[in-house]
Each structure stands twice: as C-alpha cells, then as structure tokens.
C-alpha cells in the first residue's frame, strides 16, 4: 500500500514547503507497526495494507445539506469529511476555521505546547520526527477548527462529524483545538458515516481546560467502514489556576470498523479531576483500541479510567493505560480498570496497564479482567422464563451498565442507551 501524491498535488492543496519536509519524514518512518511500543497491539501498517491498495489525500471540500439528528435543544458545529461547514452557538463562543497551514503554530497540537509542565515533552517540531502519525498529519493538513468557550453554556454543544460522497481510498488529515475557561459545559461529538466506503482519517486535537467543568461524549452513530486514528492532548489547569477543573470523557465507539483513540492528559493544577470511560460492543472483525497516558504533575488530583468491551466474532479490543505520578504530585488518587466480556473464541481482548510513581503519599491502583460469559447466569435467567438471546442481552446490558449510570444528563443517557441497545440487537 502506498500514498498516491505528487508535487502537483502539494501545489493544488496549497501546502507549504515545510509540509513536504514532514512528508519526507513520514516516508522514512512509514506507518507504525508492532515494533513501536505504543503500537504493540495494533499493527497499523499491516492493517492498512490489508484494506487499501493506495491512499490519496482528500482535496475536495463539499457542501452538504445536513440535518440535526438530536431532538433536544442544543448548539452545534457541523463538519463534513473533517472540514467545518456550519455552526450555531452563542456570541460567547469564538470559532475559527483552519483552511491551510503555512506555519506550525497554527497546528492544534502546538497550542500550549511550550507551556506544558511535563518534563521532556517535546515541541511539535521535535515530536514529529519520532511520531509518524503526526508527520503524516502535518504533511497534508488542510482542514479543522479552533474554538474557545469562555462562559458557561446553557445547553449542550453537539459536534456533528458527517462523512459523505465516495471516500474510497481517501485519506483525511484534520486538526482541532478546543479551549474552555471558567465554564461549565457539555459537548457531544457524534460521527455519522453516510459514505459506505473505506477511508482513513488521521486527527490531532488539543484541549486546554482551565477552571472549568466539562462533560465530553463521543458517539459513533452508525456502522462505519472508516479507519480512524485520533490523538487527543488534554491540558487541565496550570499553576496559576485558583480552582480545580473536572474533565469527564465518555467513549461509545460501537460500530466502527477501526478506531484507535490515543489520549495524553496532563493534570497541571492542584485539585483537578480527569475521567475516561469507554463502553463498546465489537463485532465482525472490528478493532478498537483506547490508549491513555495520565500525567499527574501537581498534588491533590484524581484520575479514574474504566474501559469495558463486549467482544463478538473475530473482533479485537485493546486498552493501554499508563499513569505517571511526578514527585510533586502528593495525595494523588489514580484508578484504572479494564474488562472484556468475550462471546466468541475468535475474539481477543488485550490490556497493558502501567503505573510509574515518584511520589510516596498516593493512592494508585489498576486492574484488568477478561473472560467468557457466565453460563450459570444464562441458565438461571432461562429458568426464569427468558429465551437464551434475551438472557445474553440482559447480561451484556448489566456488564456495561456501570458506565452508563455515571451519565447524569437524561437526554444523553437516553442517547447512549439507544446506541448500545441498537448494537446489542444487531447481534442477537
């Protein structure tokens, strides 16, 4: 598999000379494979070669008649194939569109990078020399957005990500930055794939959360043949912050052919809290990895992670989670758990939890379990009059329910329950 690109393509896309240099760096490294520790469970080079003869950067930015699929009152940002096409929100939210990149400082991953408090975190220039996905993103980056929320939002903000047209063999590289200060808000990001084609999307996103309370939900709305890699860097507070922030991120990726969600979350101010929860029903060769690095650099911070997968047929679920506690981060409370319920002998659940602790007054734990469905539980439910398929469905719901129970917004809880219900019904 090769990337189909020429000098004329660079010119047509309005890409800079420096982007050609990033492309050359990517070509030297190639797509990541199992030799790279962060990719030991996901051989992206092999996966893409098995599914694409070649990839061509997507140049087209189309217009699109879109519908709002949620019936509750909300603000919205609408993207088509990674490019911003519409938005509706109050004047207190500022938004700018990324159309082309002629300077590195416009890249979202550069946002706040030099102020990062984690020792040894490289600048974007140096990071790209070791990270082929970043180099690839920088090579063809031509779409994305940046927005700031500076006041509380009175209703949820929904980010609609539509995919349409014939995207076969296309590669989308986009970058977004989100800054939230002195706010309490709910953000729902939803993927809606109408393309019915195989494509590859490489996304980098940067979040800066300061003195705010943010609930963020990602939902894959329907079955998709797309291949998605997303790198999220989240900076929570800083040394000047006067109150802690709360950042809760929920991932519901059922129905995605391939997803790797890669998070680096930095707790840079005292008394802050970060949470990552994921619940997915994987089937028919679907591959979903959640990889996290949680950096505790200041005292009195908490982080909780809960990853739960239902695995059918030849699906593959992966969790790599690392918690790093600096010597300044006394009174840290860090917890992570990953569980896989395997319903087919050909399914696979892989985990790699890690703790790296340099402080002595902390509470840190991790755990991982995987196993088959409890046949005694199925038998018990069947003796109470439930058919076998309904008994299995009830056990699946119970397995995922503790993730759903943490959602307090009734509209969003109903969305997630419907999302999981649909995926359960598709397999029973």
Phi and psi in degrees as a GROMACS rama.xvg file:
@    title "Ramachandran Plot"
@    xaxis  label "Phi"
@    yaxis  label "Psi"
@TYPE xy
-130.256  162.297  UNK-2
-93.6463  122.105  UNK-3
-88.3023  102.771  UNK-4
-149.364  143.155  UNK-5
-131.056  172.328  UNK-6
-61.2742  -35.0611  UNK-7
-64.6359  -35.3213  UNK-8
-63.626  -44.0346  UNK-9
-57.8771  -43.6494  UNK-10
-65.6881  -44.0105  UNK-11
-64.3323  -32.1654  UNK-12
-86.7039  -2.43698  UNK-13
70.5358  29.4891  UNK-14
-88.2516  152.192  UNK-15
-88.8165  169.627  UNK-16
-60.8066  -39.9272  UNK-17
-62.5691  -30.8228  UNK-18
-68.8703  -32.0865  UNK-19
-62.4201  -37.3991  UNK-20
-64.9426  -39.5332  UNK-21
-64.294  -37.2771  UNK-22
-63.7879  -41.5733  UNK-23
-62.4458  -37.4907  UNK-24
-64.1095  -40.7738  UNK-25
-63.3522  -43.8773  UNK-26
-59.3565  -37.4068  UNK-27
-64.3495  -36.9595  UNK-28
-89.8082  -35.8911  UNK-29
72.211  177.486  UNK-30
-67.1721  147.194  UNK-31
-66.715  149.57  UNK-32
-134.174  -171.099  UNK-33
-65.6446  -13.7984  UNK-34
-68.5448  -20.8406  UNK-35
-92.2802  126.956  UNK-36
-56.0993  -40.9354  UNK-37
-68.6704  -10.9344  UNK-38
-121.649  22.8146  UNK-39
-65.3251  -22.4182  UNK-40
-104.701  -5.53266  UNK-41
-134.764  97.1813  UNK-42
-83.5008  87.4809  UNK-43
-64.3417  -36.3023  UNK-44
-59.5351  -46.4071  UNK-45
-67.8624  -41.8194  UNK-46
-62.8445  -46.124  UNK-47
-68.3715  -38.7121  UNK-48
-63.3879  -29.7696  UNK-49
-77.5333  -16.6689  UNK-50
-118.841  -13.9037  UNK-51
-135.963  136.795  UNK-52
-79.6398  -36.4075  UNK-53
-156.913  158.673  UNK-54
-119.431  134.973  UNK-55
-121.639  126.609  UNK-56
-56.336  134.517  UNK-57
-74.8343  122.154  UNK-58
-99.6345  -33.6225  UNK-59
-67.8115  135.566  UNK-60
-122.385  104.901  UNK-61
-94.5002  161.487  UNK-62
-89.8406  157.884  UNK-63
-156.378  128.484  UNK-64
-86.6006  105.469  UNK-65
-108.591  157.414  UNK-66
-118.98  150.333  UNK-67
-85.93  115.686  UNK-68
-86.6844  -11.0535  UNK-69
-100.577  136.211  UNK-70
-93.3479  -0.522135  UNK-71
-90.215  160.307  UNK-72
-69.6477  129.788  UNK-73
-160.563  159.638  UNK-74
-85.1969  167.25  UNK-75
-151.589  150.562  UNK-76
-126.69  131.294  UNK-77
-120.377  126.466  UNK-78
-117.962  146.052  UNK-79
-123.356  118.324  UNK-80
52.114  40.9058  UNK-81
87.357  -6.68009  UNK-82
-107.756  136.839  UNK-83
-67.5375  131.987  UNK-84
-126.891  -17.1497  UNK-85
-164.687  156.12  UNK-86
-158.157  148.333  UNK-87
-141.362  108.299  UNK-88
-161.621  170.606  UNK-89
-70.1442  166.802  UNK-90
-66.3389  -18.5876  UNK-91
-72.8918  -10.008  UNK-92
-103.175  126.204  UNK-93
-105.496  142.082  UNK-94
-140.726  140.202  UNK-95
-133.081  150.161  UNK-96
-101.957  137.037  UNK-97
-90.5676  116.03  UNK-98
-106.745  -34.3103  UNK-99
-158.124  161.392  UNK-100
-123.205  112.489  UNK-101
-114.174  -0.880584  UNK-102
-148.459  137.314  UNK-103
-58.9982  -29.952  UNK-104
-66.8689  -11.9034  UNK-105
-81.7501  -10.6051  UNK-106
-77.9514  134.441  UNK-107
-61.1402  -31.7893  UNK-108
-71.5941  -15.6147  UNK-109
-80.1933  -20.5659  UNK-110
-59.1962  112.378  UNK-111
78.578  2.63838  UNK-112
-62.9537  -42.0935  UNK-113
-71.422  -19.2688  UNK-114
-91.2162  -0.0140056  UNK-115
-61.0976  137.19  UNK-116
-91.2186  -1.87927  UNK-117
-82.9181  119.451  UNK-118
-59.5028  138.031  UNK-119
83.5389  -2.58107  UNK-120
-69.2732  121.569  UNK-121
-77.3597  158.501  UNK-122
-69.8891  167.683  UNK-123
-63.8138  -34.2538  UNK-124
-61.6214  -46.9862  UNK-125
-73.728  -36.0883  UNK-126
-61.9072  -37.8716  UNK-127
-65.6418  -23.386  UNK-128
-73.3769  -18.0671  UNK-129
-112.809  -14.6904  UNK-130
-113.247  102.084  UNK-131
-67.6525  -26.6493  UNK-132
-70.6821  -36.0089  UNK-133
-68.4597  -42.6358  UNK-134
-59.5588  -42.4785  UNK-135
-64.1323  -42.6433  UNK-136
-61.4952  -44.9115  UNK-137
-66.1313  -29.0906  UNK-138
-64.1419  -41.0103  UNK-139
-125.146  17.8309  UNK-140
-63.9289  118.933  UNK-141
-144.25  15.0039  UNK-142
-157.891  154.779  UNK-143
146.786  -171.82  UNK-144
-152.091  166.357  UNK-145
-138.081  127.986  UNK-146
-138.732  154.943  UNK-147
-126.669  133.867  UNK-148
-114.316  119.509  UNK-149
-114.602  -1.29026  UNK-150
-142.284  161.734  UNK-151
-60.3102  143.164  UNK-152
-96.7068  135.343  UNK-153
-84.1877  -6.83226  UNK-154
-153.549  162.98  UNK-155
-62.9988  152.447  UNK-156
-104.828  122.068  UNK-157
-105  126.232  UNK-158
-100.776  107.975  UNK-159
-89.4232  119.835  UNK-160
-109.274  99.3056  UNK-161
-93.3418  146.519  UNK-162
-127.161  125.176  UNK-163
-146.17  177.153  UNK-164
70.7781  -174.736  UNK-165
-88.8149  105.738  UNK-166
-102.559  15.1995  UNK-167
-56.4651  124.72  UNK-168
71.7741  10.7739  UNK-169
-91.4895  151.741  UNK-170
-121.182  125.721  UNK-171
-111.609  126.658  UNK-172
-121.049  115.416  UNK-173
-134.6  164  UNK-174
-147.276  135.305  UNK-175
-132.967  149.643  UNK-176
-131.499  139.921  UNK-177
-132.144  123.28  UNK-178
-121.067  126.354  UNK-179
-128.396  120.042  UNK-180
-131.598  134.557  UNK-181
51.0554  49.971  UNK-182
-140.842  158.659  UNK-183
-126.738  118.94  UNK-184
-150.98  159.23  UNK-185
-121.37  128.484  UNK-186
-122.784  130.551  UNK-187
-119.139  117.454  UNK-188
-105.013  125.794  UNK-189
-129.522  129.645  UNK-190
-93.5794  130.226  UNK-191
-129.936  100.856  UNK-192
-96.8361  110.578  UNK-193
-106.415  5.13636  UNK-194
-78.3457  -27.9706  UNK-195
52.4665  41.4944  UNK-196
-147.202  161.834  UNK-197
-87.787  126.916  UNK-198
-144.776  168.935  UNK-199
-124.426  127.577  UNK-200
-121.308  128.183  UNK-201
-121.054  106.855  UNK-202
-118.023  136.076  UNK-203
-120.059  133.266  UNK-204
-135.19  142.318  UNK-205
-123.87  128.049  UNK-206
-116.125  137.895  UNK-207
-126.654  112.502  UNK-208
-112.992  122.299  UNK-209
-134.57  122.143  UNK-210
48.8876  49.1474  UNK-211
-140.122  163.514  UNK-212
-121.757  115.208  UNK-213
-125.93  125.963  UNK-214
-108.178  120.97  UNK-215
-122.962  130.18  UNK-216
-124.858  131.884  UNK-217
-110.797  130.515  UNK-218
-131.436  128.465  UNK-219
-90.1862  112.967  UNK-220
-74.2803  -35.9477  UNK-221
-143.911  171.54  UNK-222
-61.6502  139.088  UNK-223
-138.748  139.032  UNK-224
-94.0671  8.16758  UNK-225
-73.6627  154.546  UNK-226
-112.232  117.968  UNK-227
-124.201  127.104  UNK-228
-119.763  127.686  UNK-229
-129.96  126.695  UNK-230
-108.161  122.602  UNK-231
-117.045  121.966  UNK-232
-108.941  124.211  UNK-233
-121.958  118.933  UNK-234
-104.919  118.555  UNK-235
-110.81  111.759  UNK-236
61.7617  177.737  UNK-237
-149.908  -174.704  UNK-238
-66.5407  -19.9495  UNK-239
-90.1078  -5.29668  UNK-240
-67.4625  136.747  UNK-241
-96.047  -15.1694  UNK-242
-142.652  156.581  UNK-243
-72.6432  159.024  UNK-244
-111.632  157.459  UNK-245
-125.207  122.803  UNK-246
-125.932  114.03  UNK-247
-117.545  122.982  UNK-248
-121.677  123.032  UNK-249
-113.429  132.884  UNK-250
-117.601  123.088  UNK-251
-129.243  87.8029  UNK-252
-103.496  15.8376  UNK-253
-55.6154  138.765  UNK-254
97.5436  -7.97169  UNK-255
-82.0598  131.66  UNK-256
-62.074  -47.6109  UNK-257
-146.273  128.34  UNK-258
-140.968  136.756  UNK-259
-128.82  114.893  UNK-260
-104.017  115.563  UNK-261
-116.143  117.819  UNK-262
-120.062  134.868  UNK-263
-122.905  112.288  UNK-264
-116.296  126.067  UNK-265
-115.247  118.605  UNK-266
-92.507  95.6905  UNK-267
-100.804  -0.258047  UNK-268
-134.711  147.524  UNK-269
-62.8173  155.314  UNK-270
63.4976  32.9893  UNK-271
-107.265  163.347  UNK-272
-140.496  133.748  UNK-273
-128.285  138.849  UNK-274
-135.738  135.441  UNK-275
-125.043  120.776  UNK-276
-124.19  139.308  UNK-277
-140.134  137.733  UNK-278
-137.597  126.186  UNK-279
-144.607  145.491  UNK-280
-111.876  110.704  UNK-281
-105.935  140.194  UNK-282
-152.662  168.026  UNK-283
45.0896  52.0341  UNK-284
76.0963  11.7168  UNK-285
-69.5391  147.745  UNK-286
-130.928  120.833  UNK-287
-138.223  121.511  UNK-288
-119.94  134.79  UNK-289
-113.617  119.415  UNK-290
-120.976  129.711  UNK-291
-130.88  146.669  UNK-292
-129.337  116.689  UNK-293
-109.066  111.513  UNK-294
-98.2862  117.691  UNK-295
-101.403  109.137  UNK-296
-110.615  -11.1604  UNK-297
-131.331  159.956  UNK-298
-73.9028  164.689  UNK-299
59.6579  40.9473  UNK-300
-115.156  153.826  UNK-301
-125.504  147.481  UNK-302
-144.016  133.051  UNK-303
-127.137  136.516  UNK-304
-134.093  132.477  UNK-305
-139.139  116.377  UNK-306
-120.781  122.943  UNK-307
-133.259  128.19  UNK-308
-126.928  136.121  UNK-309
-99.4685  127.829  UNK-310
-121.901  122.122  UNK-311
-119.588  163.234  UNK-312
46.4405  -133.036  UNK-313
-102.811  38.9904  UNK-314
-77.361  165.231  UNK-315
-138.838  123.618  UNK-316
-115.989  140.915  UNK-317
-139.328  139.782  UNK-318
-135.271  122.01  UNK-319
-116.825  117.876  UNK-320
-133.293  124.963  UNK-321
-122.725  133.014  UNK-322
-112.573  122.617  UNK-323
-114.343  121.299  UNK-324
-115.408  116.891  UNK-325
-75.9884  168.983  UNK-326
-68.4745  -16.8987  UNK-327
-84.9099  -14.2305  UNK-328
-90.6359  56.9536  UNK-329
-67.3036  157.561  UNK-330
63.3122  26.1723  UNK-331
-70.756  141.534  UNK-332
-125.976  104.382  UNK-333
-125.926  133.459  UNK-334
-142.214  136.716  UNK-335
-145.293  142.156  UNK-336
-143.053  139.871  UNK-337
-133.592  135.897  UNK-338
-137.945  137.496  UNK-339
-124.792  130.219  UNK-340
-106.598  109.652  UNK-341
-96.6735  120.512  UNK-342
-108.599  6.02744  UNK-343
-148.892  141.435  UNK-344
-63.856  -22.1454  UNK-345
-90.6988  -4.26401  UNK-346
-81.4782  160.161  UNK-347
-142.038  136.595  UNK-348
-129.758  119.487  UNK-349
-119.85  137.542  UNK-350
-136.635  151.577  UNK-351
-146.058  83.8433  UNK-352
-83.5834  143.042  UNK-353
-140.393  144.555  UNK-354
-126.249  131.821  UNK-355
-130.081  106.147  UNK-356
-122.672  127.29  UNK-357
-117.334  4.70308  UNK-358
-110.128  156.911  UNK-359
-107.646  -10.4902  UNK-360
-114.478  75.6872  UNK-361
-137.984  163.238  UNK-362
-126.885  103.402  UNK-363
-131.489  137.041  UNK-364
-151.875  155.102  UNK-365
-148.091  156.507  UNK-366
-157.692  157.231  UNK-367
-151.199  135.21  UNK-368
-139.771  150.713  UNK-369
-150.1  150.102  UNK-370
-179.267  175.863  UNK-371
-84.5983  167.633  UNK-372
-66.5572  146.856  UNK-373
-77.6582  107.372  UNK-374
-68.5275  -27.9686  UNK-375
-65.5529  -37.3404  UNK-376
-66.7081  -39.666  UNK-377
-61.6717  -46.4193  UNK-378
-60.859  -41.6023  UNK-379
-60.7125  -45.7495  UNK-380
-66.8081  -35.3009  UNK-381
-67.4047  -33.4065  UNK-382
-68.5564  -16.6397  UNK-383
-94.5197  9.43915  UNK-384
102.056  -0.319874  UNK-385
-83.7403  135.55  UNK-386
-61.9251  158.55  UNK-387
-58.2809  -43.6825  UNK-388
-63.1625  -38.9141  UNK-389
-69.4605  -34.3109  UNK-390
-64.785  -43.2271  UNK-391
-63.8683  -42.1994  UNK-392
-59.7032  -42.597  UNK-393
-65.052  -38.6054  UNK-394
-66.4105  -40.4357  UNK-395
-61.3005  -45.7239  UNK-396
-60.0986  -43.0397  UNK-397
-63.5929  -36.7646  UNK-398
-64.1254  -38.8181  UNK-399
-91.5376  -9.62781  UNK-400
-64.3431  -31.8305  UNK-401
-68.6829  -22.0639  UNK-402
-73.0542  -44.436  UNK-403
-65.7263  -36.1076  UNK-404
-63.2277  -21.8715  UNK-405
-77.4018  -7.4087  UNK-406
-87.3859  121.255  UNK-407
-95.8077  -25.304  UNK-408
-73.9331  120.959  UNK-409
-67.1016  -36.6776  UNK-410
-63.3182  -43.7746  UNK-411
-71.5651  -39.4082  UNK-412
-58.2774  -41.6177  UNK-413
-63.7135  -40.2569  UNK-414
-57.6801  -46.5686  UNK-415
-69.3139  -42.39  UNK-416
-60.4306  -41.2556  UNK-417
-66.342  -40.5822  UNK-418
-60.066  -47.744  UNK-419
-69.6998  -39.1625  UNK-420
-60.1589  -43.8503  UNK-421
-61.9813  -42.3032  UNK-422
-70.0661  -33.6682  UNK-423
-66.9019  -44.8978  UNK-424
-64.7767  -31.4955  UNK-425
-65.1701  -16.8211  UNK-426
-117.514  4.93835  UNK-427
